[in-house]
């Protein structure tokens, strides 16, 4: 359920599945993905490239 509130804020009641679906949809465009410091550290530990992350299902 979505409802508009004041100041152009939209409140959305999300289930885990719905949130994951939205994140995956946004991540289809790599310009929406930012690798933060923690992600870069973990990538190095796991020997994973940016491209491998972006190609995840």
Backbone as JSON, one array per atom type, in Angstrom:
{
  "sequence": "XXXXXXXXXXXXXXXXXXXXXXXXXXXXXXXXXXXXXXXXXXXXXXXXXXXXXXXXX",
  "N": [[0.85, -1.18, 0.0], [0.56, 2.18, -0.85], [0.86, 5.54, 0.14], [0.44, 9.02, -0.14], [2.1, 11.65, 1.53], [2.66, 14.74, 3.27], [5.03, 17.17, 2.0], [6.04, 15.87, -0.27], [6.72, 13.23, 0.34], [6.64, 9.76, 0.13], [5.15, 7.08, 1.63], [5.78, 3.67, 1.92], [4.66, 0.45, 2.47], [6.65, -2.19, 2.79], [7.34, -5.57, 1.98], [9.88, -8.03, 2.6], [10.37, -9.38, 0.22], [9.24, -7.68, -1.73], [10.82, -5.38, -1.42], [13.35, -6.41, -2.15], [12.84, -7.02, -4.82], [12.44, -4.43, -5.85], [14.99, -3.29, -5.42], [16.58, -4.93, -7.06], [15.49, -4.28, -9.54], [16.18, -1.55, -9.75], [18.96, -1.83, -9.75], [19.51, -2.87, -12.21], [20.31, -0.92, -13.92], [23.46, 0.08, -14.02], [24.37, 2.58, -13.27], [22.97, 3.25, -11.06], [24.13, 1.95, -9.02], [26.35, 1.97, -6.33], [29.5, 1.35, -5.1], [30.33, 1.06, -1.92], [32.75, 1.69, 0.73], [32.83, -0.58, 2.5], [31.75, -2.58, 0.86], [33.74, -2.71, -1.1], [35.89, -3.65, 0.41], [34.94, -6.19, 1.17], [34.63, -7.32, -1.36], [37.31, -7.59, -2.13], [38.17, -9.43, -0.2], [36.71, -11.62, -0.97], [37.52, -12.02, -3.51], [36.13, -11.01, -5.8], [34.83, -9.38, -8.64], [33.67, -6.07, -9.74], [32.06, -6.36, -11.99], [31.19, -9.02, -11.73], [29.54, -8.77, -9.51], [27.58, -7.01, -10.48], [26.4, -8.64, -12.35], [24.95, -10.47, -10.94], [22.1, -12.59, -10.35]],
  "CA": [[0.0, 0.0, 0.0], [1.31, 3.43, -0.94], [0.05, 6.72, 0.41], [1.22, 10.26, -0.19], [2.05, 12.48, 2.72], [3.13, 16.09, 2.99], [6.43, 17.37, 1.61], [6.42, 14.95, -1.35], [7.22, 11.97, 0.88], [5.73, 8.65, -0.11], [5.38, 5.97, 2.55], [5.47, 2.39, 1.28], [4.8, -0.72, 3.33], [7.36, -3.18, 1.99], [7.76, -6.88, 2.48], [11.26, -8.3, 2.19], [10.35, -9.78, -1.2], [8.97, -6.49, -2.54], [12.01, -4.53, -1.35], [14.38, -7.04, -2.96], [12.44, -6.85, -6.22], [12.69, -3.03, -6.2], [16.43, -3.09, -5.48], [17.07, -5.6, -8.26], [15.05, -3.49, -10.7], [17.03, -0.36, -9.8], [20.34, -2.21, -10.01], [19.67, -3.24, -13.62], [21.07, 0.2, -14.49], [24.64, 0.15, -13.16], [24.59, 3.94, -12.76], [22.27, 3.33, -9.78], [24.87, 1.13, -8.06], [27.54, 2.6, -5.78], [30.26, 0.44, -4.25], [30.84, 1.78, -0.75], [34.01, 1.16, 1.26], [32.64, -1.93, 3.04], [31.59, -3.49, -0.28], [35.05, -2.88, -1.73], [36.69, -4.51, 1.29], [34.42, -7.55, 1.06], [34.96, -7.79, -2.71], [38.7, -8.02, -2.08], [38.27, -10.65, 0.6], [36.06, -12.72, -1.69], [38.1, -12.07, -4.86], [35.0, -10.81, -6.69], [34.94, -8.12, -9.39], [32.46, -5.27, -9.87], [31.24, -6.95, -13.04], [30.54, -10.21, -11.19], [28.46, -8.3, -8.63], [26.51, -6.44, -11.3], [25.75, -9.69, -13.11], [24.2, -11.38, -10.07], [20.67, -12.68, -10.71]],
  "C": [[0.89, 1.24, 0.0], [0.38, 4.58, -0.61], [0.94, 7.94, 0.42], [1.03, 11.01, 1.11], [2.53, 13.87, 2.32], [4.59, 16.09, 2.58], [6.93, 16.37, 0.58], [7.06, 13.66, -0.85], [6.18, 10.9, 0.63], [6.1, 7.52, 0.84], [4.94, 4.68, 1.85], [5.67, 1.28, 2.31], [5.41, -1.83, 2.48], [7.53, -4.5, 2.72], [9.21, -7.05, 2.04], [11.32, -8.6, 0.69], [10.13, -8.57, -2.11], [10.18, -5.56, -2.56], [13.13, -5.1, -2.22], [14.09, -6.88, -4.44], [12.74, -5.43, -6.68], [14.18, -2.76, -6.33], [17.01, -3.71, -6.74], [16.69, -4.83, -9.52], [15.92, -2.24, -10.86], [18.46, -0.7, -10.21], [20.57, -2.68, -11.44], [20.44, -2.16, -14.37], [22.26, 0.43, -13.56], [24.93, 1.56, -12.64], [23.87, 4.16, -11.43], [23.01, 2.59, -8.67], [26.14, 1.86, -7.63], [28.22, 1.59, -4.86], [30.86, 1.25, -3.11], [32.07, 1.06, -0.2], [33.85, -0.29, 1.74], [32.49, -2.95, 1.9], [32.92, -3.75, -0.96], [35.97, -3.78, -0.9], [36.25, -5.96, 1.13], [34.69, -8.15, -0.32], [36.39, -8.33, -2.73], [38.88, -9.32, -1.31], [37.72, -11.86, -0.16], [36.59, -12.9, -3.11], [36.99, -12.01, -5.93], [35.14, -9.45, -7.37], [33.61, -7.36, -9.37], [31.51, -5.91, -10.88], [30.51, -8.2, -12.53], [29.37, -9.83, -10.27], [27.29, -7.8, -9.46], [25.77, -7.5, -12.11], [24.99, -10.69, -12.26], [22.73, -11.41, -10.47], [19.78, -11.9, -9.77]]
}
